[in-house]
Amino acid sequence: MSEKKITYVKAPLDIAKSFKSAKRISDFLPPPEELILKEPKVKVTIALSGRSVAFFKKHAEKNDTKYQTMIYEVLDRYARNYG
């Protein structure tokens, strides 16, 4: 299979102008070593309503994840937001 190079001849003027005036932004992402750090977790026992557990199990299955992870994420975001 041959690879054919695509050459674009005409581009809308507003797109062409935006590329010429585009500015490079500084890197705002953290370095990879900061992305892999995890906060230490504390094991707790909690009693939830059957409705809550069913909700998280249903959505966890749809998203191919664990329901406990989803509950953890909700609590963690709540704490970060109001902490």
LINFEN-V269142 format. One record per helix or strand. SS is the DSSP state (a for helix, b for strand). FROM is the first residue (numbers start at 1). TO is the last residue. If there is no record, write none. Layout:
ss->[SS	SS]
from->[FROM	FROM]
to->[TO	TO]
This chain:
ss->[a	a	a	a]
from->[13	32	50	67]
to->[20	35	62	82]
